Amino acid sequence: MLDFFKKIFRKRKPPAKSAQASQSTRVSSSEQGNRPTRVKSATRTERWTGWWKRFTESVKARERPRFPRVVWGDRFSPRQRIGIIAAAAGTVLGIWLGIHYYQPPPPMHGLSIAANPADGGSVSASVGGVISPLQGNYRDGSPVTMTATPSEGYQFDSWSGDASGTSPKVTITMDGDKNITANFDTISYTLSTSVNPTGGGTINAESGSYQPGSTIDLVATASPGYEFRGWSGDVYGTSPEVTVTMDSDKSITASFSIVRYTLEVSASPPEGGTVSTGGVYPPGSPVDLVATPAPGYEFLGWSGDVSGTNLEVSLTMDSSKSVTANFETIAQRIEYTMPAGAISGSVISFSNVLNRGDIVEGFVELTGEYKTRDRTFRWNFEILNPEGRPVDTFRGHWVSKTRHDFSFDVLYNGSYKIKVDHNSLYDLYLVIEIVPKGWKSSKP
């Protein structure tokens, strides 16, 4: 290249005269004739050397330049030579830069996108915001954004193949061939049911997926020892049965509570005795009841949610209960209104069969309204043995002495009799309380 520019800018020397050239290049024939001739026999080596010299000179004589020689100084001006040089330099530089910076085109990758099921929705692809085909080739490293749009009645589920995730919009990098599927599902709503506390009861419908608009009848059933309290979450109320329409995801809880049963106890009559305290008990609790008669009373038996005549009884609290302990006085109480006895007197008697060794005790009382025109205020009481002899006798004044207490031991087996009479002009009220029981009136 340097030689090329030297040749361009080198000044051409004027040609020498032909005479001088002839003198310098030729030798006169006289000089050649004056040279002595030496005749010598050539050896083989000399002959070969001379042949090779003549051959190379003949080859050099036949060489010709490939391009015609350009005489720059004669044909082009300095300005033209500069333009030629600049054009040549630009061409060389362009070729060098093209060779140095040439890069082969990037590889291409195929992209295939599909929807599953085909009618479940559509998918769009874009590169830099420009919509791209779902089946096409993309340069290596290109970012492709895919968007899944579900059809009516469907919802996007996930990506599969060379993409993953559950977001309906995803971006992939084309570093190889890609096969991608957008998966869709039919829309369904989830029902979540639970009970509180655990073990307190059950709900007839379990958690699961349901089609939009589905109606579900929920029934809450309490476990033994629990009772239903109400619904919470996406339904409410205290009825154990409720209907739910699946227009969205639902979360429903049935609340239960431990049952407490109440035991109510009482005595009849109230003064007849007492019963061990009732109260509130958990389900299944065993309770022992004890009846205690008051003095002068005896226990007759239980009524209500238990029965029997034992003073002690056990029951299990599987529900609320009401129990009554029944008592009665030990003595037989006789109440009778004795009519006026002005003429023949008013008389009443009672009889009972007694056994030897029995103890008879009690009291008799006769009362009435005091009136001054009454002629007598006396009354009589007596108890007769089986032989008719009096065992106990009392003569009283029903105004001043209305009560008589008695007590004796039975010495003979047989029928004993109580007799009471008065001659008042007015009715009087008779009360007898006596042990043992079993005395029968002589009047109906």
KEMARVEX-946849 format. One record per residue (C-alpha): residue number from 1; x, y, z. Coordinates in nm, 2 decimals. Example, Ala and Ser with C-alpha at 12.3 -4.5 7.8 and 13.67 -1.06 7.14 Angstrom:
BEGIN
+-----+--------+--------+--------+
: seq :     c1 :     c2 :     c3 :
+-----+--------+--------+--------+
:   1 :   1.23 :  -0.45 :   0.78 :
:   2 :   1.37 :  -0.11 :   0.71 :
+-----+--------+--------+--------+
// end
This chain:
BEGIN
+-----+--------+--------+--------+
: seq :     c1 :     c2 :     c3 :
+-----+--------+--------+--------+
:   1 :   0.00 :   0.00 :   0.00 :
:   2 :   0.29 :   0.24 :   0.08 :
:   3 :   0.45 :   0.16 :  -0.25 :
:   4 :   0.12 :   0.24 :  -0.42 :
:   5 :   0.11 :   0.59 :  -0.27 :
:   6 :   0.48 :   0.64 :  -0.34 :
:   7 :   0.42 :   0.56 :  -0.70 :
:   8 :   0.14 :   0.81 :  -0.72 :
:   9 :   0.32 :   1.10 :  -0.58 :
:  10 :   0.67 :   1.02 :  -0.73 :
:  11 :   0.77 :   1.27 :  -1.00 :
:  12 :   0.85 :   1.12 :  -1.34 :
:  13 :   1.21 :   1.19 :  -1.46 :
:  14 :   1.24 :   1.31 :  -1.82 :
:  15 :   1.37 :   1.03 :  -2.06 :
:  16 :   1.74 :   1.02 :  -2.15 :
:  17 :   1.87 :   1.09 :  -2.50 :
:  18 :   1.88 :   0.80 :  -2.73 :
:  19 :   2.24 :   0.87 :  -2.81 :
:  20 :   2.35 :   0.85 :  -2.46 :
:  21 :   2.15 :   0.53 :  -2.42 :
:  22 :   2.31 :   0.38 :  -2.73 :
:  23 :   2.65 :   0.47 :  -2.60 :
:  24 :   2.59 :   0.33 :  -2.25 :
:  25 :   2.42 :   0.02 :  -2.37 :
:  26 :   2.61 :  -0.07 :  -2.67 :
:  27 :   2.97 :  -0.16 :  -2.73 :
:  28 :   3.14 :  -0.07 :  -3.05 :
:  29 :   3.22 :  -0.34 :  -3.29 :
:  30 :   3.58 :  -0.23 :  -3.29 :
:  31 :   3.61 :  -0.29 :  -2.92 :
:  32 :   3.45 :  -0.63 :  -2.96 :
:  33 :   3.69 :  -0.70 :  -3.24 :
:  34 :   3.99 :  -0.59 :  -3.04 :
:  35 :   3.91 :  -0.83 :  -2.75 :
:  36 :   4.12 :  -1.14 :  -2.76 :
:  37 :   3.94 :  -1.46 :  -2.82 :
:  38 :   4.00 :  -1.73 :  -2.56 :
:  39 :   3.92 :  -2.07 :  -2.67 :
:  40 :   3.87 :  -2.31 :  -2.39 :
:  41 :   3.70 :  -2.64 :  -2.36 :
:  42 :   3.39 :  -2.61 :  -2.12 :
:  43 :   3.34 :  -2.86 :  -1.85 :
:  44 :   3.00 :  -3.03 :  -1.78 :
:  45 :   2.93 :  -2.81 :  -1.48 :
:  46 :   3.00 :  -2.50 :  -1.68 :
:  47 :   2.77 :  -2.61 :  -1.96 :
:  48 :   2.48 :  -2.67 :  -1.71 :
:  49 :   2.54 :  -2.34 :  -1.54 :
:  50 :   2.54 :  -2.15 :  -1.87 :
:  51 :   2.22 :  -2.32 :  -1.97 :
:  52 :   2.04 :  -2.23 :  -1.64 :
:  53 :   2.15 :  -1.87 :  -1.68 :
:  54 :   2.02 :  -1.84 :  -2.04 :
:  55 :   1.69 :  -2.00 :  -1.93 :
:  56 :   1.62 :  -1.76 :  -1.64 :
:  57 :   1.71 :  -1.46 :  -1.86 :
:  58 :   1.47 :  -1.58 :  -2.13 :
:  59 :   1.19 :  -1.62 :  -1.87 :
:  60 :   1.25 :  -1.27 :  -1.73 :
:  61 :   1.25 :  -1.13 :  -2.09 :
:  62 :   0.90 :  -1.29 :  -2.14 :
:  63 :   0.74 :  -1.13 :  -1.82 :
:  64 :   0.48 :  -0.86 :  -1.88 :
:  65 :   0.29 :  -0.64 :  -1.63 :
:  66 :  -0.07 :  -0.75 :  -1.56 :
:  67 :  -0.21 :  -0.40 :  -1.57 :
:  68 :  -0.11 :  -0.12 :  -1.79 :
:  69 :   0.13 :   0.11 :  -1.62 :
:  70 :  -0.04 :   0.43 :  -1.53 :
:  71 :   0.16 :   0.74 :  -1.54 :
:  72 :  -0.02 :   0.94 :  -1.26 :
:  73 :   0.18 :   1.25 :  -1.31 :
:  74 :   0.09 :   1.29 :  -1.67 :
:  75 :  -0.28 :   1.20 :  -1.67 :
:  76 :  -0.43 :   1.33 :  -1.34 :
:  77 :  -0.40 :   1.66 :  -1.16 :
:  78 :  -0.32 :   1.67 :  -0.78 :
:  79 :  -0.69 :   1.73 :  -0.70 :
:  80 :  -0.80 :   1.43 :  -0.90 :
:  81 :  -0.53 :   1.21 :  -0.75 :
:  82 :  -0.66 :   1.31 :  -0.40 :
:  83 :  -1.02 :   1.22 :  -0.50 :
:  84 :  -0.90 :   0.88 :  -0.63 :
:  85 :  -0.70 :   0.82 :  -0.31 :
:  86 :  -1.00 :   0.91 :  -0.09 :
:  87 :  -1.24 :   0.69 :  -0.29 :
:  88 :  -0.99 :   0.40 :  -0.27 :
:  89 :  -0.94 :   0.46 :   0.10 :
:  90 :  -1.32 :   0.48 :   0.17 :
:  91 :  -1.38 :   0.16 :  -0.03 :
:  92 :  -1.11 :  -0.02 :   0.16 :
:  93 :  -1.23 :   0.11 :   0.50 :
:  94 :  -1.59 :   0.01 :   0.41 :
:  95 :  -1.49 :  -0.34 :   0.32 :
:  96 :  -1.28 :  -0.37 :   0.64 :
:  97 :  -1.56 :  -0.24 :   0.86 :
:  98 :  -1.82 :  -0.47 :   0.69 :
:  99 :  -1.60 :  -0.77 :   0.74 :
: 100 :  -1.52 :  -0.67 :   1.11 :
: 101 :  -1.87 :  -0.59 :   1.22 :
: 102 :  -2.07 :  -0.84 :   1.03 :
: 103 :  -2.29 :  -1.06 :   1.26 :
: 104 :  -2.50 :  -1.35 :   1.15 :
: 105 :  -2.88 :  -1.31 :   1.20 :
: 106 :  -3.02 :  -1.44 :   1.54 :
: 107 :  -3.19 :  -1.78 :   1.54 :
: 108 :  -3.57 :  -1.81 :   1.53 :
: 109 :  -3.79 :  -2.02 :   1.76 :
: 110 :  -4.14 :  -2.14 :   1.71 :
: 111 :  -4.43 :  -2.06 :   1.94 :
: 112 :  -4.76 :  -2.26 :   1.96 :
: 113 :  -5.04 :  -2.15 :   2.20 :
: 114 :  -5.37 :  -2.34 :   2.25 :
: 115 :  -5.67 :  -2.33 :   2.49 :
: 116 :  -5.80 :  -2.63 :   2.68 :
: 117 :  -6.09 :  -2.68 :   2.63 :
: 118 :  -6.11 :  -2.50 :   2.30 :
: 119 :  -6.43 :  -2.32 :   2.39 :
: 120 :  -6.31 :  -2.24 :   2.75 :
: 121 :  -6.15 :  -1.91 :   2.64 :
: 122 :  -5.91 :  -1.73 :   2.42 :
: 123 :  -5.54 :  -1.64 :   2.44 :
: 124 :  -5.36 :  -1.34 :   2.29 :
: 125 :  -4.99 :  -1.29 :   2.25 :
: 126 :  -4.80 :  -0.97 :   2.21 :
: 127 :  -4.44 :  -0.85 :   2.18 :
: 128 :  -4.37 :  -0.49 :   2.30 :
: 129 :  -4.75 :  -0.42 :   2.30 :
: 130 :  -4.80 :  -0.54 :   1.94 :
: 131 :  -5.03 :  -0.83 :   1.89 :
: 132 :  -4.85 :  -1.13 :   1.76 :
: 133 :  -4.98 :  -1.46 :   1.61 :
: 134 :  -5.04 :  -1.76 :   1.83 :
: 135 :  -4.86 :  -1.98 :   1.59 :
: 136 :  -4.54 :  -1.82 :   1.46 :
: 137 :  -4.16 :  -1.78 :   1.48 :
: 138 :  -3.99 :  -1.53 :   1.71 :
: 139 :  -3.63 :  -1.42 :   1.74 :
: 140 :  -3.42 :  -1.57 :   2.01 :
: 141 :  -3.46 :  -1.38 :   2.34 :
: 142 :  -3.79 :  -1.21 :   2.24 :
: 143 :  -4.02 :  -1.15 :   2.54 :
: 144 :  -4.38 :  -1.27 :   2.45 :
: 145 :  -4.67 :  -1.17 :   2.68 :
: 146 :  -4.97 :  -1.40 :   2.68 :
: 147 :  -5.31 :  -1.31 :   2.81 :
: 148 :  -5.58 :  -1.57 :   2.88 :
: 149 :  -5.95 :  -1.45 :   2.86 :
: 150 :  -6.21 :  -1.71 :   2.98 :
: 151 :  -6.54 :  -1.75 :   2.79 :
: 152 :  -6.87 :  -1.70 :   2.97 :
: 153 :  -6.93 :  -1.97 :   3.22 :
: 154 :  -6.56 :  -2.05 :   3.25 :
: 155 :  -6.27 :  -1.93 :   3.46 :
: 156 :  -5.90 :  -1.94 :   3.40 :
: 157 :  -5.72 :  -2.22 :   3.58 :
: 158 :  -5.35 :  -2.24 :   3.50 :
: 159 :  -5.08 :  -2.25 :   3.23 :
: 160 :  -4.92 :  -2.58 :   3.12 :
: 161 :  -4.65 :  -2.69 :   2.89 :
: 162 :  -4.36 :  -2.44 :   2.86 :
: 163 :  -4.54 :  -2.19 :   3.09 :
: 164 :  -4.67 :  -2.22 :   3.44 :
: 165 :  -4.87 :  -2.02 :   3.70 :
: 166 :  -5.23 :  -1.93 :   3.77 :
: 167 :  -5.22 :  -1.57 :   3.67 :
: 168 :  -5.41 :  -1.51 :   3.34 :
: 169 :  -5.12 :  -1.29 :   3.22 :
: 170 :  -4.77 :  -1.43 :   3.18 :
: 171 :  -4.45 :  -1.33 :   3.00 :
: 172 :  -4.20 :  -1.59 :   2.85 :
: 173 :  -3.87 :  -1.55 :   2.68 :
: 174 :  -3.82 :  -1.72 :   2.35 :
: 175 :  -3.50 :  -1.91 :   2.41 :
: 176 :  -3.63 :  -2.22 :   2.23 :
: 177 :  -3.94 :  -2.36 :   2.07 :
: 178 :  -4.24 :  -2.33 :   2.30 :
: 179 :  -4.57 :  -2.52 :   2.33 :
: 180 :  -4.81 :  -2.36 :   2.58 :
: 181 :  -5.16 :  -2.44 :   2.68 :
: 182 :  -5.41 :  -2.21 :   2.87 :
: 183 :  -5.63 :  -2.43 :   3.08 :
: 184 :  -5.99 :  -2.32 :   3.17 :
: 185 :  -6.25 :  -2.46 :   3.40 :
: 186 :  -6.62 :  -2.42 :   3.43 :
: 187 :  -6.71 :  -2.17 :   3.70 :
: 188 :  -6.80 :  -2.32 :   4.03 :
: 189 :  -6.85 :  -2.19 :   4.38 :
: 190 :  -6.70 :  -2.35 :   4.70 :
: 191 :  -6.91 :  -2.42 :   5.00 :
: 192 :  -6.71 :  -2.45 :   5.33 :
: 193 :  -6.90 :  -2.59 :   5.63 :
: 194 :  -6.78 :  -2.63 :   5.99 :
: 195 :  -6.91 :  -2.69 :   6.34 :
: 196 :  -6.82 :  -2.52 :   6.66 :
: 197 :  -6.71 :  -2.67 :   6.88 :
: 198 :  -6.58 :  -2.98 :   6.71 :
: 199 :  -6.79 :  -3.27 :   6.80 :
: 200 :  -7.08 :  -3.05 :   6.90 :
: 201 :  -7.29 :  -3.17 :   6.60 :
: 202 :  -7.29 :  -3.23 :   6.23 :
: 203 :  -7.41 :  -3.06 :   5.91 :
: 204 :  -7.57 :  -3.27 :   5.64 :
: 205 :  -7.38 :  -3.11 :   5.35 :
: 206 :  -7.00 :  -3.13 :   5.34 :
: 207 :  -6.77 :  -2.88 :   5.19 :
: 208 :  -6.74 :  -2.89 :   4.81 :
: 209 :  -6.79 :  -2.72 :   4.47 :
: 210 :  -7.13 :  -2.64 :   4.33 :
: 211 :  -7.26 :  -2.49 :   4.01 :
: 212 :  -7.37 :  -2.12 :   4.01 :
: 213 :  -7.73 :  -2.09 :   4.13 :
: 214 :  -7.74 :  -2.43 :   4.30 :
: 215 :  -7.96 :  -2.44 :   4.62 :
: 216 :  -7.85 :  -2.65 :   4.92 :
: 217 :  -8.06 :  -2.74 :   5.22 :
: 218 :  -7.84 :  -2.74 :   5.53 :
: 219 :  -7.95 :  -2.92 :   5.84 :
: 220 :  -7.76 :  -2.90 :   6.17 :
: 221 :  -7.79 :  -3.19 :   6.40 :
: 222 :  -7.66 :  -3.16 :   6.76 :
: 223 :  -7.46 :  -3.44 :   6.92 :
: 224 :  -7.58 :  -3.60 :   7.24 :
: 225 :  -7.52 :  -3.35 :   7.52 :
: 226 :  -7.52 :  -3.05 :   7.29 :
: 227 :  -7.79 :  -2.82 :   7.15 :
: 228 :  -7.79 :  -2.61 :   6.83 :
: 229 :  -7.73 :  -2.24 :   6.90 :
: 230 :  -7.74 :  -2.08 :   6.55 :
: 231 :  -7.57 :  -2.02 :   6.21 :
: 232 :  -7.28 :  -1.78 :   6.14 :
: 233 :  -7.08 :  -1.68 :   5.84 :
: 234 :  -7.28 :  -1.64 :   5.51 :
: 235 :  -7.61 :  -1.74 :   5.67 :
: 236 :  -7.76 :  -1.67 :   6.01 :
: 237 :  -8.06 :  -1.77 :   6.22 :
: 238 :  -8.14 :  -2.01 :   6.50 :
: 239 :  -8.34 :  -2.27 :   6.30 :
: 240 :  -8.14 :  -2.59 :   6.25 :
: 241 :  -8.26 :  -2.60 :   5.88 :
: 242 :  -8.16 :  -2.33 :   5.63 :
: 243 :  -8.14 :  -2.30 :   5.25 :
: 244 :  -7.83 :  -2.16 :   5.07 :
: 245 :  -7.81 :  -2.03 :   4.71 :
: 246 :  -7.46 :  -2.07 :   4.56 :
: 247 :  -7.42 :  -1.73 :   4.40 :
: 248 :  -7.06 :  -1.70 :   4.54 :
: 249 :  -6.82 :  -1.88 :   4.76 :
: 250 :  -6.98 :  -1.95 :   5.10 :
: 251 :  -6.84 :  -2.02 :   5.44 :
: 252 :  -7.09 :  -2.14 :   5.70 :
: 253 :  -7.05 :  -2.25 :   6.06 :
: 254 :  -7.31 :  -2.42 :   6.28 :
: 255 :  -7.26 :  -2.34 :   6.65 :
: 256 :  -7.35 :  -2.57 :   6.93 :
: 257 :  -7.33 :  -2.55 :   7.30 :
: 258 :  -7.32 :  -2.81 :   7.58 :
: 259 :  -7.66 :  -2.88 :   7.72 :
: 260 :  -7.73 :  -2.81 :   8.08 :
: 261 :  -8.03 :  -2.99 :   8.23 :
: 262 :  -8.23 :  -2.85 :   8.52 :
: 263 :  -8.36 :  -3.07 :   8.80 :
: 264 :  -8.65 :  -2.92 :   9.00 :
: 265 :  -8.75 :  -3.09 :   9.33 :
: 266 :  -9.03 :  -3.02 :   9.57 :
: 267 :  -9.21 :  -3.16 :   9.88 :
: 268 :  -9.58 :  -3.22 :   9.91 :
: 269 :  -9.70 :  -3.09 :  10.15 :
: 270 :  -9.41 :  -2.84 :  10.18 :
: 271 :  -9.40 :  -2.89 :  10.56 :
: 272 :  -9.40 :  -3.26 :  10.52 :
: 273 :  -9.02 :  -3.29 :  10.46 :
: 274 :  -8.73 :  -3.19 :  10.24 :
: 275 :  -8.56 :  -3.33 :   9.93 :
: 276 :  -8.18 :  -3.30 :   9.85 :
: 277 :  -8.12 :  -2.99 :   9.64 :
: 278 :  -8.19 :  -2.99 :   9.27 :
: 279 :  -8.00 :  -2.77 :   9.02 :
: 280 :  -7.84 :  -2.76 :   8.68 :
: 281 :  -7.64 :  -3.06 :   8.56 :
: 282 :  -7.44 :  -3.16 :   8.24 :
: 283 :  -7.60 :  -3.42 :   8.02 :
: 284 :  -7.56 :  -3.78 :   8.15 :
: 285 :  -7.49 :  -3.67 :   8.51 :
: 286 :  -7.61 :  -3.91 :   8.78 :
: 287 :  -7.80 :  -3.75 :   9.06 :
: 288 :  -7.90 :  -3.91 :   9.40 :
: 289 :  -8.21 :  -3.78 :   9.56 :
: 290 :  -8.29 :  -3.83 :   9.93 :
: 291 :  -8.63 :  -3.75 :  10.09 :
: 292 :  -8.63 :  -3.66 :  10.46 :
: 293 :  -8.97 :  -3.65 :  10.64 :
: 294 :  -9.04 :  -3.37 :  10.89 :
: 295 :  -9.13 :  -3.47 :  11.24 :
: 296 :  -9.48 :  -3.62 :  11.25 :
: 297 :  -9.46 :  -3.70 :  10.88 :
: 298 :  -9.37 :  -4.00 :  10.68 :
: 299 :  -9.26 :  -4.05 :  10.32 :
: 300 :  -9.52 :  -4.18 :  10.09 :
: 301 :  -9.33 :  -4.20 :   9.76 :
: 302 :  -9.19 :  -4.01 :   9.45 :
: 303 :  -9.38 :  -3.86 :   9.17 :
: 304 :  -9.29 :  -3.68 :   8.85 :
: 305 :  -8.99 :  -3.80 :   8.66 :
: 306 :  -8.91 :  -4.07 :   8.91 :
: 307 :  -9.12 :  -4.32 :   9.11 :
: 308 :  -9.09 :  -4.56 :   9.40 :
: 309 :  -9.13 :  -4.55 :   9.78 :
: 310 :  -8.76 :  -4.57 :   9.88 :
: 311 :  -8.63 :  -4.26 :  10.06 :
: 312 :  -8.33 :  -4.26 :   9.82 :
: 313 :  -8.35 :  -4.27 :   9.45 :
: 314 :  -8.10 :  -4.22 :   9.16 :
: 315 :  -8.17 :  -4.07 :   8.82 :
: 316 :  -7.96 :  -3.97 :   8.51 :
: 317 :  -7.99 :  -3.62 :   8.37 :
: 318 :  -8.06 :  -3.69 :   8.01 :
: 319 :  -8.32 :  -3.41 :   8.01 :
: 320 :  -8.46 :  -3.15 :   8.24 :
: 321 :  -8.66 :  -3.32 :   8.52 :
: 322 :  -8.91 :  -3.24 :   8.78 :
: 323 :  -8.95 :  -3.46 :   9.09 :
: 324 :  -9.18 :  -3.44 :   9.39 :
: 325 :  -9.14 :  -3.62 :   9.73 :
: 326 :  -9.47 :  -3.69 :   9.88 :
: 327 :  -9.52 :  -3.69 :  10.26 :
: 328 :  -9.81 :  -3.73 :  10.50 :
: 329 :  -9.85 :  -3.71 :  10.87 :
: 330 :  -9.79 :  -4.02 :  11.07 :
: 331 : -10.11 :  -3.97 :  11.26 :
: 332 : -10.45 :  -4.00 :  11.10 :
: 333 : -10.62 :  -3.66 :  11.09 :
: 334 : -11.00 :  -3.67 :  11.13 :
: 335 : -11.19 :  -3.35 :  11.07 :
: 336 : -11.57 :  -3.35 :  11.12 :
: 337 : -11.85 :  -3.09 :  11.18 :
: 338 : -12.07 :  -3.22 :  11.45 :
: 339 : -12.43 :  -3.09 :  11.42 :
: 340 : -12.62 :  -2.93 :  11.71 :
: 341 : -12.73 :  -3.18 :  11.98 :
: 342 : -12.99 :  -2.99 :  12.18 :
: 343 : -13.25 :  -3.27 :  12.21 :
: 344 : -13.07 :  -3.61 :  12.19 :
: 345 : -12.72 :  -3.48 :  12.16 :
: 346 : -12.47 :  -3.51 :  11.88 :
: 347 : -12.26 :  -3.83 :  11.87 :
: 348 : -12.00 :  -3.97 :  11.64 :
: 349 : -11.77 :  -4.27 :  11.68 :
: 350 : -11.46 :  -4.42 :  11.50 :
: 351 : -11.33 :  -4.78 :  11.51 :
: 352 : -11.00 :  -4.95 :  11.43 :
: 353 : -10.85 :  -5.30 :  11.47 :
: 354 : -10.53 :  -5.29 :  11.68 :
: 355 : -10.28 :  -5.54 :  11.77 :
: 356 : -10.12 :  -5.60 :  12.11 :
: 357 :  -9.81 :  -5.39 :  12.16 :
: 358 :  -9.93 :  -5.10 :  11.94 :
: 359 :  -9.91 :  -4.76 :  12.09 :
: 360 : -10.21 :  -4.53 :  12.05 :
: 361 : -10.15 :  -4.16 :  12.09 :
: 362 : -10.28 :  -3.83 :  11.96 :
: 363 : -10.51 :  -3.55 :  12.05 :
: 364 : -10.88 :  -3.46 :  12.02 :
: 365 : -11.02 :  -3.11 :  11.99 :
: 366 : -11.37 :  -2.96 :  11.98 :
: 367 : -11.43 :  -2.59 :  11.91 :
: 368 : -11.72 :  -2.37 :  11.82 :
: 369 : -11.86 :  -2.02 :  11.84 :
: 370 : -11.95 :  -1.91 :  12.19 :
: 371 : -12.31 :  -1.79 :  12.23 :
: 372 : -12.47 :  -1.69 :  12.56 :
: 373 : -12.81 :  -1.86 :  12.50 :
: 374 : -12.64 :  -2.20 :  12.46 :
: 375 : -12.75 :  -2.41 :  12.77 :
: 376 : -12.45 :  -2.64 :  12.79 :
: 377 : -12.09 :  -2.62 :  12.70 :
: 378 : -11.98 :  -2.97 :  12.80 :
: 379 : -11.85 :  -3.25 :  12.57 :
: 380 : -11.73 :  -3.61 :  12.62 :
: 381 : -11.45 :  -3.81 :  12.47 :
: 382 : -11.36 :  -4.18 :  12.54 :
: 383 : -11.17 :  -4.47 :  12.39 :
: 384 : -11.31 :  -4.82 :  12.45 :
: 385 : -11.12 :  -5.16 :  12.43 :
: 386 : -11.26 :  -5.46 :  12.26 :
: 387 : -11.45 :  -5.56 :  12.58 :
: 388 : -11.62 :  -5.22 :  12.59 :
: 389 : -11.43 :  -5.09 :  12.89 :
: 390 : -11.29 :  -4.73 :  12.87 :
: 391 : -10.92 :  -4.71 :  12.81 :
: 392 : -10.91 :  -4.32 :  12.81 :
: 393 : -11.20 :  -4.08 :  12.92 :
: 394 : -11.23 :  -3.71 :  12.91 :
: 395 : -11.51 :  -3.46 :  13.01 :
: 396 : -11.44 :  -3.11 :  12.90 :
: 397 : -11.58 :  -2.76 :  12.84 :
: 398 : -11.55 :  -2.68 :  12.48 :
: 399 : -11.53 :  -2.31 :  12.56 :
: 400 : -11.26 :  -2.33 :  12.83 :
: 401 : -11.10 :  -2.66 :  12.75 :
: 402 : -11.12 :  -2.76 :  12.39 :
: 403 : -10.82 :  -3.01 :  12.36 :
: 404 : -10.73 :  -3.34 :  12.51 :
: 405 : -10.41 :  -3.54 :  12.45 :
: 406 : -10.41 :  -3.92 :  12.49 :
: 407 : -10.16 :  -4.21 :  12.48 :
: 408 : -10.19 :  -4.58 :  12.58 :
: 409 : -10.05 :  -4.92 :  12.50 :
: 410 : -10.27 :  -5.18 :  12.34 :
: 411 : -10.31 :  -5.48 :  12.56 :
: 412 : -10.56 :  -5.68 :  12.37 :
: 413 : -10.60 :  -5.76 :  12.00 :
: 414 : -10.93 :  -5.65 :  11.86 :
: 415 : -11.15 :  -5.36 :  11.76 :
: 416 : -11.11 :  -5.03 :  11.95 :
: 417 : -11.36 :  -4.75 :  11.94 :
: 418 : -11.35 :  -4.37 :  11.99 :
: 419 : -11.66 :  -4.19 :  12.09 :
: 420 : -11.73 :  -3.81 :  12.10 :
: 421 : -12.06 :  -3.63 :  12.19 :
: 422 : -12.20 :  -3.29 :  12.29 :
: 423 : -12.54 :  -3.13 :  12.36 :
: 424 : -12.47 :  -2.78 :  12.23 :
: 425 : -12.75 :  -2.59 :  12.06 :
: 426 : -12.50 :  -2.51 :  11.78 :
: 427 : -12.27 :  -2.70 :  11.54 :
: 428 : -11.92 :  -2.77 :  11.67 :
: 429 : -11.60 :  -2.85 :  11.48 :
: 430 : -11.42 :  -3.18 :  11.57 :
: 431 : -11.05 :  -3.26 :  11.50 :
: 432 : -10.88 :  -3.59 :  11.59 :
: 433 : -10.52 :  -3.67 :  11.51 :
: 434 : -10.43 :  -4.02 :  11.61 :
: 435 : -10.17 :  -4.29 :  11.57 :
: 436 : -10.19 :  -4.56 :  11.43 :
: 437 : -10.40 :  -4.49 :  11.13 :
: 438 : -10.70 :  -4.68 :  11.01 :
: 439 : -10.98 :  -4.54 :  11.21 :
: 440 : -11.32 :  -4.54 :  11.03 :
: 441 : -11.62 :  -4.32 :  11.10 :
: 442 : -11.95 :  -4.46 :  11.20 :
: 443 : -12.12 :  -4.21 :  10.97 :
: 444 : -12.07 :  -4.19 :  10.60 :
+-----+--------+--------+--------+
// end
